[in-house]
Amino acid sequence: MRMNLIVSPLGACIFFLYGFCYYPFLELEVGFSSLCLGLGVAAFHICLGYLLVSKYHHTPIGEFFRGAIIGLNAAANTLIIGLSSGYWWVAWAVGILALMSSFLVVSRFGFYHSCIGWLNWLLPMSWPVNLVGLLWMLVNACLALMIAPFGIPSWRIRIGFEPKTCTITVYGGCLGPFPGFTACNMGNIVFFKPGGEYLLLHEIGHLLSLSVMGFVFHYVGGIDESYVQRNYWEAYAEYLADSYNHPTNLNSSMWR
């Protein structure tokens, strides 16, 4: 148990530094090609980390690679923010805040959930999920307005807001969750089928994981639960998200 508490922060710190040494972002001028190459390197290592943590996630090895994913994603966010804006103090603050999630005493703290939930809007490694979610919501809203005069109940939407983690909830609509699912998380925007409100905490768990592990982890987790696992809840990304909804006494229960 004590070893598990140590190895995740150790993995996060090692791979955070590794990210700075290895990513080809560190140039006087950051070009699109170097950015794509760097993100490709990050994606490869995070995918590899996901495979390893999925296989060993109840062991110290799994905890180490959970920290490694956090560290790699934090390095990418830090480098992108720092090199694009020049405000390195902001970039380092963001990176350190993400690294803190490798400590369970921090990742299970309610105020920390609020910090990373609101901050997720500003994290470059979360934009590929949040932007898709925004587009998805806008299409739903536009279609709902177009068909409002015709009174098609199945296309109506109800938009809500969960302030603690800055989560926008979309109930119903023409474009709902994927077939076979009652809810779907797209970063700070969550889509529900009618009657799926009970999954809100679970979907917020996905938001928290996205903020510290990034879009690669989010999408790989979606593929894992949809196409790889026999039972979708056995996917590692699902396990982490559900720890916000149904915490356990296991060390790998990350969010509660």
C-alpha atoms as an extended CHARMM CRD file, in Angstrom:
* protein
*
       256  EXT
         1         1  MET       CA              0.0000000000        0.0000000000        0.0000000000  PROA      1               0.0000000000
         2         2  ARG       CA              2.7270000000        2.4750000000        0.9720000000  PROA      2               0.0000000000
         3         3  MET       CA              4.6800000000        1.6020000000       -2.1710000000  PROA      3               0.0000000000
         4         4  ASN       CA              1.6060000000        2.3490000000       -4.3110000000  PROA      4               0.0000000000
         5         5  LEU       CA              1.3560000000        5.7880000000       -2.7010000000  PROA      5               0.0000000000
         6         6  ILE       CA              4.9650000000        6.5460000000       -3.6590000000  PROA      6               0.0000000000
         7         7  VAL       CA              5.3140000000        5.0980000000       -7.1530000000  PROA      7               0.0000000000
         8         8  SER       CA              2.6090000000        7.1850000000       -8.8610000000  PROA      8               0.0000000000
         9         9  PRO       CA              4.1950000000       10.5540000000       -7.9210000000  PROA      9               0.0000000000
        10        10  LEU       CA              7.5800000000        9.0700000000       -8.8040000000  PROA      10              0.0000000000
        11        11  GLY       CA              6.3440000000        8.0930000000      -12.2670000000  PROA      11              0.0000000000
        12        12  ALA       CA              4.7470000000       11.5130000000      -12.7410000000  PROA      12              0.0000000000
        13        13  CYS       CA              7.9370000000       13.4060000000      -11.8860000000  PROA      13              0.0000000000
        14        14  ILE       CA             10.2120000000       11.1690000000      -13.9750000000  PROA      14              0.0000000000
        15        15  PHE       CA              8.0670000000       11.3800000000      -17.0920000000  PROA      15              0.0000000000
        16        16  PHE       CA              7.3900000000       15.0870000000      -16.6370000000  PROA      16              0.0000000000
        17        17  LEU       CA             11.1210000000       15.6810000000      -16.8710000000  PROA      17              0.0000000000
        18        18  TYR       CA             11.4040000000       13.1040000000      -19.6400000000  PROA      18              0.0000000000
        19        19  GLY       CA              8.8420000000       15.0800000000      -21.6090000000  PROA      19              0.0000000000
        20        20  PHE       CA             10.9930000000       18.1840000000      -21.4850000000  PROA      20              0.0000000000
        21        21  CYS       CA             14.0520000000       16.2570000000      -22.6450000000  PROA      21              0.0000000000
        22        22  TYR       CA             12.4130000000       14.3220000000      -25.4390000000  PROA      22              0.0000000000
        23        23  TYR       CA              9.6230000000       16.3710000000      -27.0110000000  PROA      23              0.0000000000
        24        24  PRO       CA             10.8220000000       18.3190000000      -30.0450000000  PROA      24              0.0000000000
        25        25  PHE       CA              9.0210000000       21.4550000000      -28.8550000000  PROA      25              0.0000000000
        26        26  LEU       CA             12.1440000000       23.1190000000      -27.5060000000  PROA      26              0.0000000000
        27        27  GLU       CA             13.0570000000       25.2940000000      -30.4740000000  PROA      27              0.0000000000
        28        28  LEU       CA             13.4960000000       29.0220000000      -30.7990000000  PROA      28              0.0000000000
        29        29  GLU       CA             10.4290000000       29.0720000000      -33.0290000000  PROA      29              0.0000000000
        30        30  VAL       CA              7.6680000000       26.5550000000      -32.5620000000  PROA      30              0.0000000000
        31        31  GLY       CA              6.3640000000       25.4390000000      -35.9490000000  PROA      31              0.0000000000
        32        32  PHE       CA              3.3420000000       23.3710000000      -36.8380000000  PROA      32              0.0000000000
        33        33  SER       CA              5.4720000000       20.4000000000      -37.8880000000  PROA      33              0.0000000000
        34        34  SER       CA              7.4090000000       20.3150000000      -34.6070000000  PROA      34              0.0000000000
        35        35  LEU       CA              4.1450000000       20.6280000000      -32.6900000000  PROA      35              0.0000000000
        36        36  CYS       CA              2.6310000000       17.6820000000      -34.5780000000  PROA      36              0.0000000000
        37        37  LEU       CA              5.7730000000       15.6200000000      -34.0910000000  PROA      37              0.0000000000
        38        38  GLY       CA              5.8260000000       16.3800000000      -30.3910000000  PROA      38              0.0000000000
        39        39  LEU       CA              2.1510000000       15.5060000000      -29.9880000000  PROA      39              0.0000000000
        40        40  GLY       CA              2.7410000000       12.3020000000      -31.9360000000  PROA      40              0.0000000000
        41        41  VAL       CA              5.5190000000       11.3030000000      -29.5740000000  PROA      41              0.0000000000
        42        42  ALA       CA              3.3020000000       12.1390000000      -26.5970000000  PROA      42              0.0000000000
        43        43  ALA       CA              0.3960000000       10.1610000000      -28.0440000000  PROA      43              0.0000000000
        44        44  PHE       CA              2.5610000000        7.0920000000      -28.6180000000  PROA      44              0.0000000000
        45        45  HSD       CA              3.9140000000        7.0730000000      -25.0760000000  PROA      45              0.0000000000
        46        46  ILE       CA              0.5090000000        7.7500000000      -23.4980000000  PROA      46              0.0000000000
        47        47  CYS       CA             -1.0330000000        4.9090000000      -25.5200000000  PROA      47              0.0000000000
        48        48  LEU       CA              1.7650000000        2.6210000000      -24.3470000000  PROA      48              0.0000000000
        49        49  GLY       CA              1.2330000000        3.8040000000      -20.7900000000  PROA      49              0.0000000000
        50        50  TYR       CA             -2.4980000000        3.1100000000      -21.0540000000  PROA      50              0.0000000000
        51        51  LEU       CA             -1.8220000000       -0.4700000000      -22.1680000000  PROA      51              0.0000000000
        52        52  LEU       CA              0.5560000000       -1.0440000000      -19.2550000000  PROA      52              0.0000000000
        53        53  VAL       CA             -1.6260000000        0.5670000000      -16.6140000000  PROA      53              0.0000000000
        54        54  SER       CA             -4.6340000000       -1.4000000000      -17.8740000000  PROA      54              0.0000000000
        55        55  LYS       CA             -2.7640000000       -4.6520000000      -17.4250000000  PROA      55              0.0000000000
        56        56  TYR       CA             -1.2450000000       -3.8610000000      -14.0320000000  PROA      56              0.0000000000
        57        57  HSD       CA             -3.5400000000       -1.2090000000      -12.5460000000  PROA      57              0.0000000000
        58        58  HSD       CA             -3.9480000000       -2.8980000000       -9.1490000000  PROA      58              0.0000000000
        59        59  THR       CA             -0.1820000000       -3.1540000000       -8.6940000000  PROA      59              0.0000000000
        60        60  PRO       CA              2.7020000000       -0.7180000000       -8.0630000000  PROA      60              0.0000000000
        61        61  ILE       CA              3.6300000000       -1.0680000000      -11.7560000000  PROA      61              0.0000000000
        62        62  GLY       CA              0.1970000000        0.1590000000      -12.7620000000  PROA      62              0.0000000000
        63        63  GLU       CA              0.3760000000        3.0580000000      -10.3270000000  PROA      63              0.0000000000
        64        64  PHE       CA              3.7800000000        4.0290000000      -11.7090000000  PROA      64              0.0000000000
        65        65  PHE       CA              2.4280000000        4.2130000000      -15.2530000000  PROA      65              0.0000000000
        66        66  ARG       CA             -0.6490000000        6.1080000000      -14.1240000000  PROA      66              0.0000000000
        67        67  GLY       CA              1.7800000000        8.7060000000      -12.8350000000  PROA      67              0.0000000000
        68        68  ALA       CA              3.7530000000        8.4820000000      -16.0850000000  PROA      68              0.0000000000
        69        69  ILE       CA              0.6650000000        9.4230000000      -18.1330000000  PROA      69              0.0000000000
        70        70  ILE       CA              0.0000000000       12.3640000000      -15.8130000000  PROA      70              0.0000000000
        71        71  GLY       CA              3.6090000000       13.5030000000      -16.1270000000  PROA      71              0.0000000000
        72        72  LEU       CA              3.7340000000       13.2690000000      -19.9270000000  PROA      72              0.0000000000
        73        73  ASN       CA              0.4640000000       15.1490000000      -20.3130000000  PROA      73              0.0000000000
        74        74  ALA       CA              1.5650000000       17.8140000000      -17.8270000000  PROA      74              0.0000000000
        75        75  ALA       CA              4.8170000000       18.2940000000      -19.7540000000  PROA      75              0.0000000000
        76        76  ALA       CA              2.9260000000       18.7240000000      -23.0370000000  PROA      76              0.0000000000
        77        77  ASN       CA              0.5530000000       21.3110000000      -21.5260000000  PROA      77              0.0000000000
        78        78  THR       CA              3.4390000000       23.1770000000      -19.9020000000  PROA      78              0.0000000000
        79        79  LEU       CA              5.4830000000       23.3330000000      -23.0930000000  PROA      79              0.0000000000
        80        80  ILE       CA              2.5970000000       24.3550000000      -25.3300000000  PROA      80              0.0000000000
        81        81  ILE       CA              1.4110000000       27.0970000000      -22.9680000000  PROA      81              0.0000000000
        82        82  GLY       CA              4.9120000000       28.3630000000      -22.2240000000  PROA      82              0.0000000000
        83        83  LEU       CA              6.2140000000       28.4150000000      -25.7910000000  PROA      83              0.0000000000
        84        84  SER       CA              3.0370000000       29.8210000000      -27.3280000000  PROA      84              0.0000000000
        85        85  SER       CA              2.3470000000       32.5410000000      -24.7520000000  PROA      85              0.0000000000
        86        86  GLY       CA              5.7260000000       33.2830000000      -23.2160000000  PROA      86              0.0000000000
        87        87  TYR       CA              4.1710000000       33.2140000000      -19.7490000000  PROA      87              0.0000000000
        88        88  TRP       CA              6.2860000000       30.4530000000      -18.3340000000  PROA      88              0.0000000000
        89        89  TRP       CA              5.1670000000       31.0890000000      -14.7620000000  PROA      89              0.0000000000
        90        90  VAL       CA              1.6000000000       30.2570000000      -15.8550000000  PROA      90              0.0000000000
        91        91  ALA       CA              2.8100000000       27.1830000000      -17.7490000000  PROA      91              0.0000000000
        92        92  TRP       CA              4.7540000000       25.8800000000      -14.7620000000  PROA      92              0.0000000000
        93        93  ALA       CA              1.8380000000       26.5240000000      -12.4200000000  PROA      93              0.0000000000
        94        94  VAL       CA             -0.4340000000       24.5060000000      -14.7030000000  PROA      94              0.0000000000
        95        95  GLY       CA              2.0890000000       21.6720000000      -14.9600000000  PROA      95              0.0000000000
        96        96  ILE       CA              2.6480000000       21.4680000000      -11.2110000000  PROA      96              0.0000000000
        97        97  LEU       CA             -1.1110000000       21.5530000000      -10.5450000000  PROA      97              0.0000000000
        98        98  ALA       CA             -1.5620000000       18.5680000000      -12.8670000000  PROA      98              0.0000000000
        99        99  LEU       CA              1.3560000000       16.6850000000      -11.3120000000  PROA      99              0.0000000000
       100       100  MET       CA             -0.2870000000       17.0120000000       -7.9120000000  PROA      100             0.0000000000
       101       101  SER       CA             -3.0390000000       14.6280000000       -9.0660000000  PROA      101             0.0000000000
       102       102  SER       CA             -0.5300000000       11.7730000000       -8.7760000000  PROA      102             0.0000000000
       103       103  PHE       CA             -0.8320000000       12.1530000000       -4.9810000000  PROA      103             0.0000000000
       104       104  LEU       CA             -4.0460000000       10.5180000000       -3.7800000000  PROA      104             0.0000000000
       105       105  VAL       CA             -4.3580000000       12.9040000000       -0.8610000000  PROA      105             0.0000000000
       106       106  VAL       CA             -4.6550000000       15.6970000000       -3.4600000000  PROA      106             0.0000000000
       107       107  SER       CA             -6.6110000000       13.9430000000       -6.2200000000  PROA      107             0.0000000000
       108       108  ARG       CA             -9.3430000000       12.9760000000       -3.7230000000  PROA      108             0.0000000000
       109       109  PHE       CA             -9.7420000000       16.5400000000       -2.4190000000  PROA      109             0.0000000000
       110       110  GLY       CA            -12.9560000000       18.3300000000       -3.4240000000  PROA      110             0.0000000000
       111       111  PHE       CA            -11.3910000000       21.7770000000       -3.9430000000  PROA      111             0.0000000000
       112       112  TYR       CA             -8.8130000000       20.2340000000       -6.2740000000  PROA      112             0.0000000000
       113       113  HSD       CA            -11.6370000000       18.8150000000       -8.3930000000  PROA      113             0.0000000000
       114       114  SER       CA            -13.0290000000       22.3300000000       -8.8080000000  PROA      114             0.0000000000
       115       115  CYS       CA             -9.6260000000       23.7200000000       -9.7870000000  PROA      115             0.0000000000
       116       116  ILE       CA             -8.8940000000       21.2190000000      -12.5400000000  PROA      116             0.0000000000
       117       117  GLY       CA            -12.5120000000       21.1300000000      -13.7330000000  PROA      117             0.0000000000
       118       118  TRP       CA            -12.6000000000       24.8710000000      -14.4220000000  PROA      118             0.0000000000
       119       119  LEU       CA             -8.9960000000       24.9130000000      -15.6610000000  PROA      119             0.0000000000
       120       120  ASN       CA             -9.7510000000       22.1840000000      -18.2050000000  PROA      120             0.0000000000
       121       121  TRP       CA            -11.1430000000       24.8050000000      -20.6120000000  PROA      121             0.0000000000
       122       122  LEU       CA             -7.6770000000       26.3480000000      -20.8750000000  PROA      122             0.0000000000
       123       123  LEU       CA             -5.5700000000       23.1980000000      -21.2460000000  PROA      123             0.0000000000
       124       124  PRO       CA             -4.2900000000       22.6140000000      -24.8150000000  PROA      124             0.0000000000
       125       125  MET       CA             -4.2060000000       18.8460000000      -24.3140000000  PROA      125             0.0000000000
       126       126  SER       CA             -7.9380000000       18.9330000000      -23.5330000000  PROA      126             0.0000000000
       127       127  TRP       CA             -9.0420000000       21.0960000000      -26.4720000000  PROA      127             0.0000000000
       128       128  PRO       CA             -9.4460000000       18.1870000000      -28.9510000000  PROA      128             0.0000000000
       129       129  VAL       CA            -12.2070000000       16.8940000000      -26.6720000000  PROA      129             0.0000000000
       130       130  ASN       CA            -13.7680000000       20.1560000000      -25.4920000000  PROA      130             0.0000000000
       131       131  LEU       CA            -13.9800000000       21.6370000000      -28.9890000000  PROA      131             0.0000000000
       132       132  VAL       CA            -15.7640000000       18.5530000000      -30.3140000000  PROA      132             0.0000000000
       133       133  GLY       CA            -18.1380000000       18.7750000000      -27.3600000000  PROA      133             0.0000000000
       134       134  LEU       CA            -18.8950000000       22.4400000000      -28.0620000000  PROA      134             0.0000000000
       135       135  LEU       CA            -19.5980000000       21.7220000000      -31.7350000000  PROA      135             0.0000000000
       136       136  TRP       CA            -21.7680000000       18.7610000000      -30.7680000000  PROA      136             0.0000000000
       137       137  MET       CA            -23.7850000000       20.9430000000      -28.3740000000  PROA      137             0.0000000000
       138       138  LEU       CA            -24.2080000000       23.7740000000      -30.8880000000  PROA      138             0.0000000000
       139       139  VAL       CA            -25.5000000000       21.3920000000      -33.5660000000  PROA      139             0.0000000000
       140       140  ASN       CA            -27.9600000000       19.9580000000      -31.0700000000  PROA      140             0.0000000000
       141       141  ALA       CA            -29.1340000000       23.4380000000      -30.0500000000  PROA      141             0.0000000000
       142       142  CYS       CA            -29.5410000000       24.6190000000      -33.6540000000  PROA      142             0.0000000000
       143       143  LEU       CA            -31.5080000000       21.5230000000      -34.6520000000  PROA      143             0.0000000000
       144       144  ALA       CA            -33.6960000000       21.8380000000      -31.5710000000  PROA      144             0.0000000000
       145       145  LEU       CA            -34.5550000000       25.4360000000      -32.5150000000  PROA      145             0.0000000000
       146       146  MET       CA            -35.2760000000       24.4590000000      -36.1180000000  PROA      146             0.0000000000
       147       147  ILE       CA            -37.7250000000       21.7000000000      -35.2120000000  PROA      147             0.0000000000
       148       148  ALA       CA            -39.3200000000       23.5270000000      -32.2560000000  PROA      148             0.0000000000
       149       149  PRO       CA            -42.3250000000       24.6750000000      -34.3210000000  PROA      149             0.0000000000
       150       150  PHE       CA            -42.9780000000       21.0740000000      -35.3830000000  PROA      150             0.0000000000
       151       151  GLY       CA            -42.9620000000       19.7200000000      -31.8310000000  PROA      151             0.0000000000
       152       152  ILE       CA            -40.7010000000       16.6830000000      -32.2330000000  PROA      152             0.0000000000
       153       153  PRO       CA            -40.1520000000       15.6440000000      -28.5780000000  PROA      153             0.0000000000
       154       154  SER       CA            -37.1310000000       13.4330000000      -29.2180000000  PROA      154             0.0000000000
       155       155  TRP       CA            -35.1020000000       16.3680000000      -30.5590000000  PROA      155             0.0000000000
       156       156  ARG       CA            -35.7520000000       18.7290000000      -27.6680000000  PROA      156             0.0000000000
       157       157  ILE       CA            -32.8100000000       19.5000000000      -25.4100000000  PROA      157             0.0000000000
       158       158  ARG       CA            -32.3840000000       20.7460000000      -21.8760000000  PROA      158             0.0000000000
       159       159  ILE       CA            -29.0860000000       22.3900000000      -20.9580000000  PROA      159             0.0000000000
       160       160  GLY       CA            -27.9060000000       22.5610000000      -17.3590000000  PROA      160             0.0000000000
       161       161  PHE       CA            -24.7870000000       23.5460000000      -15.4700000000  PROA      161             0.0000000000
       162       162  GLU       CA            -22.8550000000       21.9160000000      -12.6250000000  PROA      162             0.0000000000
       163       163  PRO       CA            -20.8080000000       24.7490000000      -11.0800000000  PROA      163             0.0000000000
       164       164  LYS       CA            -18.3490000000       22.7940000000       -8.9380000000  PROA      164             0.0000000000
       165       165  THR       CA            -16.4130000000       21.4220000000      -11.9310000000  PROA      165             0.0000000000
       166       166  CYS       CA            -17.7920000000       23.7800000000      -14.6220000000  PROA      166             0.0000000000
       167       167  THR       CA            -19.6780000000       20.9880000000      -16.3720000000  PROA      167             0.0000000000
       168       168  ILE       CA            -22.3510000000       21.7690000000      -18.9730000000  PROA      168             0.0000000000
       169       169  THR       CA            -25.0250000000       19.0800000000      -19.1760000000  PROA      169             0.0000000000
       170       170  VAL       CA            -27.0640000000       18.4360000000      -22.3170000000  PROA      170             0.0000000000
       171       171  TYR       CA            -30.1410000000       16.2220000000      -21.9610000000  PROA      171             0.0000000000
       172       172  GLY       CA            -31.7890000000       14.8420000000      -25.0970000000  PROA      172             0.0000000000
       173       173  GLY       CA            -31.3140000000       16.2490000000      -28.5870000000  PROA      173             0.0000000000
       174       174  CYS       CA            -30.8860000000       14.8260000000      -32.0540000000  PROA      174             0.0000000000
       175       175  LEU       CA            -27.2010000000       14.0190000000      -31.4570000000  PROA      175             0.0000000000
       176       176  GLY       CA            -27.1480000000       12.1510000000      -28.1610000000  PROA      176             0.0000000000
       177       177  PRO       CA            -24.6460000000        9.6720000000      -26.6980000000  PROA      177             0.0000000000
       178       178  PHE       CA            -23.2690000000        6.9080000000      -28.8860000000  PROA      178             0.0000000000
       179       179  PRO       CA            -25.5240000000        3.8830000000      -29.4630000000  PROA      179             0.0000000000
       180       180  GLY       CA            -25.4960000000        1.5630000000      -26.4830000000  PROA      180             0.0000000000
       181       181  PHE       CA            -24.5220000000        4.3030000000      -24.0260000000  PROA      181             0.0000000000
       182       182  THR       CA            -26.7420000000        6.3830000000      -21.7620000000  PROA      182             0.0000000000
       183       183  ALA       CA            -24.2500000000        9.2420000000      -21.3660000000  PROA      183             0.0000000000
       184       184  CYS       CA            -21.1190000000       10.5260000000      -23.0570000000  PROA      184             0.0000000000
       185       185  ASN       CA            -18.4440000000       12.8620000000      -21.7690000000  PROA      185             0.0000000000
       186       186  MET       CA            -16.8020000000       15.3610000000      -24.0960000000  PROA      186             0.0000000000
       187       187  GLY       CA            -14.7120000000       17.2570000000      -21.5950000000  PROA      187             0.0000000000
       188       188  ASN       CA            -16.6410000000       19.9960000000      -19.8300000000  PROA      188             0.0000000000
       189       189  ILE       CA            -19.7640000000       19.0610000000      -21.7870000000  PROA      189             0.0000000000
       190       190  VAL       CA            -21.7070000000       15.9030000000      -20.9850000000  PROA      190             0.0000000000
       191       191  PHE       CA            -24.4970000000       14.4480000000      -23.1170000000  PROA      191             0.0000000000
       192       192  PHE       CA            -27.3080000000       12.3440000000      -21.6550000000  PROA      192             0.0000000000
       193       193  LYS       CA            -30.1800000000       10.3570000000      -22.9840000000  PROA      193             0.0000000000
       194       194  PRO       CA            -33.4450000000       11.1280000000      -21.1550000000  PROA      194             0.0000000000
       195       195  GLY       CA            -33.3190000000        9.5070000000      -17.7270000000  PROA      195             0.0000000000
       196       196  GLY       CA            -29.5190000000        9.3290000000      -17.6430000000  PROA      196             0.0000000000
       197       197  GLU       CA            -29.0640000000       12.0240000000      -14.9970000000  PROA      197             0.0000000000
       198       198  TYR       CA            -27.8870000000        9.4540000000      -12.4580000000  PROA      198             0.0000000000
       199       199  LEU       CA            -24.5860000000        9.1410000000      -14.3710000000  PROA      199             0.0000000000
       200       200  LEU       CA            -23.5680000000       12.7570000000      -13.8230000000  PROA      200             0.0000000000
       201       201  LEU       CA            -20.9000000000       12.0450000000      -11.1970000000  PROA      201             0.0000000000
       202       202  HSD       CA            -19.4090000000        9.2660000000      -13.3070000000  PROA      202             0.0000000000
       203       203  GLU       CA            -19.1600000000       11.5800000000      -16.3210000000  PROA      203             0.0000000000
       204       204  ILE       CA            -17.5600000000       14.2920000000      -14.2000000000  PROA      204             0.0000000000
       205       205  GLY       CA            -14.9850000000       11.6410000000      -13.2880000000  PROA      205             0.0000000000
       206       206  HSD       CA            -14.1140000000       11.4500000000      -17.0000000000  PROA      206             0.0000000000
       207       207  LEU       CA            -13.6910000000       15.2390000000      -17.0360000000  PROA      207             0.0000000000
       208       208  LEU       CA            -11.2420000000       15.0830000000      -14.1410000000  PROA      208             0.0000000000
       209       209  SER       CA             -9.2580000000       12.3260000000      -15.8420000000  PROA      209             0.0000000000
       210       210  LEU       CA             -9.1590000000       14.3450000000      -19.0770000000  PROA      210             0.0000000000
       211       211  SER       CA             -7.8020000000       17.4190000000      -17.3300000000  PROA      211             0.0000000000
       212       212  VAL       CA             -4.7370000000       15.6280000000      -15.9400000000  PROA      212             0.0000000000
       213       213  MET       CA             -4.2610000000       12.8420000000      -18.5310000000  PROA      213             0.0000000000
       214       214  GLY       CA             -5.2790000000       14.5710000000      -21.7600000000  PROA      214             0.0000000000
       215       215  PHE       CA             -7.2100000000       13.8650000000      -24.9280000000  PROA      215             0.0000000000
       216       216  VAL       CA             -5.1430000000       10.8200000000      -25.9490000000  PROA      216             0.0000000000
       217       217  PHE       CA             -6.0310000000        9.0080000000      -22.7250000000  PROA      217             0.0000000000
       218       218  HSD       CA             -9.6720000000       10.0940000000      -23.1320000000  PROA      218             0.0000000000
       219       219  TYR       CA            -10.0630000000        8.7660000000      -26.6740000000  PROA      219             0.0000000000
       220       220  VAL       CA             -8.0340000000        5.6030000000      -26.1100000000  PROA      220             0.0000000000
       221       221  GLY       CA            -10.2190000000        4.9260000000      -23.0850000000  PROA      221             0.0000000000
       222       222  GLY       CA            -13.3080000000        5.4030000000      -25.2400000000  PROA      222             0.0000000000
       223       223  ILE       CA            -12.0160000000        2.8740000000      -27.7750000000  PROA      223             0.0000000000
       224       224  ASP       CA            -11.1110000000        0.4880000000      -24.9630000000  PROA      224             0.0000000000
       225       225  GLU       CA            -14.5860000000        0.5030000000      -23.4160000000  PROA      225             0.0000000000
       226       226  SER       CA            -16.4230000000        0.4570000000      -26.7640000000  PROA      226             0.0000000000
       227       227  TYR       CA            -14.4710000000       -2.1190000000      -28.7550000000  PROA      227             0.0000000000
       228       228  VAL       CA            -11.8450000000       -3.8960000000      -26.6410000000  PROA      228             0.0000000000
       229       229  GLN       CA            -13.3920000000       -4.8610000000      -23.3220000000  PROA      229             0.0000000000
       230       230  ARG       CA            -16.0990000000       -7.4940000000      -23.1450000000  PROA      230             0.0000000000
       231       231  ASN       CA            -17.7420000000       -5.4150000000      -20.4080000000  PROA      231             0.0000000000
       232       232  TYR       CA            -17.2780000000       -1.6770000000      -20.9260000000  PROA      232             0.0000000000
       233       233  TRP       CA            -16.9620000000       -0.9830000000      -17.1900000000  PROA      233             0.0000000000
       234       234  GLU       CA            -13.7590000000       -3.0550000000      -17.1050000000  PROA      234             0.0000000000
       235       235  ALA       CA            -11.9100000000       -0.4430000000      -19.1750000000  PROA      235             0.0000000000
       236       236  TYR       CA             -9.3000000000        1.3850000000      -17.1110000000  PROA      236             0.0000000000
       237       237  ALA       CA            -10.6600000000        4.8190000000      -18.0840000000  PROA      237             0.0000000000
       238       238  GLU       CA            -14.0970000000        3.7120000000      -16.8510000000  PROA      238             0.0000000000
       239       239  TYR       CA            -12.6250000000        2.4770000000      -13.5900000000  PROA      239             0.0000000000
       240       240  LEU       CA            -10.9330000000        5.8130000000      -12.9100000000  PROA      240             0.0000000000
       241       241  ALA       CA            -14.0370000000        7.8260000000      -13.8050000000  PROA      241             0.0000000000
       242       242  ASP       CA            -16.2780000000        5.6990000000      -11.6290000000  PROA      242             0.0000000000
       243       243  SER       CA            -14.0340000000        6.2570000000       -8.6330000000  PROA      243             0.0000000000
       244       244  TYR       CA            -15.6270000000        9.7310000000       -8.4750000000  PROA      244             0.0000000000
       245       245  ASN       CA            -19.0890000000        8.1640000000       -8.3660000000  PROA      245             0.0000000000
       246       246  HSD       CA            -18.4430000000        4.9260000000       -6.4560000000  PROA      246             0.0000000000
       247       247  PRO       CA            -15.2040000000        5.2790000000       -4.4660000000  PROA      247             0.0000000000
       248       248  THR       CA            -13.5370000000        2.1840000000       -3.0660000000  PROA      248             0.0000000000
       249       249  ASN       CA            -10.8880000000        1.5960000000       -0.4390000000  PROA      249             0.0000000000
       250       250  LEU       CA             -8.4190000000        0.5020000000       -3.1130000000  PROA      250             0.0000000000
       251       251  ASN       CA             -5.3540000000        2.6220000000       -3.7490000000  PROA      251             0.0000000000
       252       252  SER       CA             -6.2630000000        2.9150000000       -7.4350000000  PROA      252             0.0000000000
       253       253  SER       CA             -9.5560000000        4.6960000000       -6.6150000000  PROA      253             0.0000000000
       254       254  MET       CA             -8.2390000000        8.0100000000       -7.8720000000  PROA      254             0.0000000000
       255       255  TRP       CA            -10.9240000000       10.6640000000       -7.4220000000  PROA      255             0.0000000000
       256       256  ARG       CA            -12.6080000000        9.7530000000       -4.1090000000  PROA      256             0.0000000000
